[in-house]
């Protein structure tokens, strides 16, 4: 496949792949959406983050992240804590309830996750090729 044809195919396929596999707002377990589950998992792995840091990590706008954190906080799954050294900074972290909700929902997320199911159906060579190709795309300098 020629470079121009490959670039055209990537541009054509990317939006369809994104629409099909993006995190859903549909509840996956006890009012927890896939997006909320992703926030809990990210905070568990990264530790407490400011809203700006979390927005950057999740690649969402600050407004979308604030709305998402508000919904998760209403359920008692995360808490906002002021930085004692700089009272202007507020960190978001996972509560014990959030850890329990994440752990309880994780098997269902993996089972119901469209992307995980699609990857499971691929051959090992297809998976390796896909990951290698995506890494190569991300390595390239932008415009």
Secondary structure, 3 states (H helix, E strand, C coil): CCHHHHHHHHHHHHHHHHHHHCCCCCEEECCEEHHHHHHHHHHHHHCCEEHHHHHHHHCCCHHHHHHHHHHHHHCCCEEEEECCCCCCCEEEEECHHHHHHHHHHHHHHHHHCHHHHHHHHCCHHHHHHHHHHHHHHHHCCCC
